[in-house]
C-alpha cells in the first residue's frame, strides 16, 4: 500500500482544507474496519488519506432542537443527533438511542464482532454504502436525515433515503462527508430490528427487517417496516402496516406478511438482469423468499421485548 | 509523523509512518511479538489489543490513529513478575492448545472483565465471539474466563 499523504485534522477548518484536496482516489479514514481490509485486498496508491479521529465535532450523541422553518420540517421537532465517528458499540449502549431509536441500538449491537463494534463507526458504515449494511435500513425506518459537511465548511442536510447512488456508491462528492445522523424523536413510537445471517454472532445480514409502531397500544397501530439486504437500497414495506395494524401479530398475520414480503423479494430477483456473483444452486436461488418467514416471526417477536 | 501514546502504562513518543497497521508497528518496530497476526482482516481476533479500554483488532488500526491513546498489549498484563488473573486461569484450566489464538483471547477476556467484572456466561460467549480458536471447542477458554471473573 502506498499512501502519498496522510492527514489527521484536529479542527473543522483543517478538515475542510483537507476535503478540498480530496479526489475520487482519496479516502476518508473513520474506524478503518472496512477501509484497511479494502486497501489490503486491492493494493493501490492512495493520494490522500484523511483520518477523522481527531476532530471533536464528529463525536457525541445528544438532543438537538430544530427551530421552525430551519429546514422546512415541522416546527419544534426534536432530533437525536449522533456524530459520524460514534462507534457501533457506543451507539448500542447509549440510553437515549435505546429509548428513541431502539432499532438502531439493536442493529449496532449485532454489527460484526466486539472488536469491530468498538472501532467501526456509523458514518463509516453509511459511507461504504454496502448493500448488506445494517445502518441504512434502520435510518430509512426512523425517517432519519444526514448532516453533510463540505469543503466550504458548511453543513447541508439530506434525507437518509437520498444517500445511496448504487452498490457501494453514495450521492456525495469526494469533497463531502457524512457529519452526523439526525433521528426525529418520537415519544410515542417504538422500533426494532432483526437480521438473518449465516451465523448467530459476527454475521452479515442476508435479510434484515426493521419495524416501528405506536407505543403502548392494545393492538398494532401505525406500523411501518423496512426490508434490508435484498436490493441495492433498503425497501420500505407498507405491507407491514396494512397487515399488522389493528391486530395482535398472531401467526396468521405473520404468515400473511411473510408471503407479501416473499413476493417482494421474488419481484426483485426477477427484475435483476445480471447473474448472481456467487455460484448458487437452484434451491439456494429462492433462499431469501423462504427464509423471510422466520425473519418476520423474529421481528414480530422483537416488538414484544 | 510523531505520535504520543501510552503503551502498557508507559508514555511513549515515536516517529511513525501513520498508514502502517498497528499490528506491524507493535511486532516489527517495538518487537512486541505477543500480539499475533491470523487473518489480517478482522475476522479471527488473534491480533486483539486493548485501545482506550476497548478490545480492537490491531490489524485494523492505522498507527497514526494511536496518537493520544492508551494501548494495552498482552505484554502489559504481567505486573511485577506476576501474571494477570486471566493468564493464570488460562494455565490452570488448560485453555490453550496450539496457543496462537491465546493472546487475542486473553485480551478480549481482559477487556470484558475491565468493563464488566461479573459477566454472565452468555456475556463471556459474546465477548469472545470475534476470537476464533481452531483447536479447542472453546469450553476450557470459557471456563478460564469464568474462573478469572469468579476469582477462583
Interface residues (C-beta under 8 A of the other chain):
Chain A: X1 X3 X6 X8 X29 X31 X32 X33 X36 X37 X40 X41 X49 X51 X53 X54 X89 X112 X113 X114 X115 X116 X118 X119 X201 X202
Chain B: X1 X18 X19 X21 X40 X41 X42 X43 X45 X48 X51 X54 X55 X56 X57 X59 X60 X61 X62 X64 X65 X67 X68 X108 X111 X126 X127 X129 X130 X131
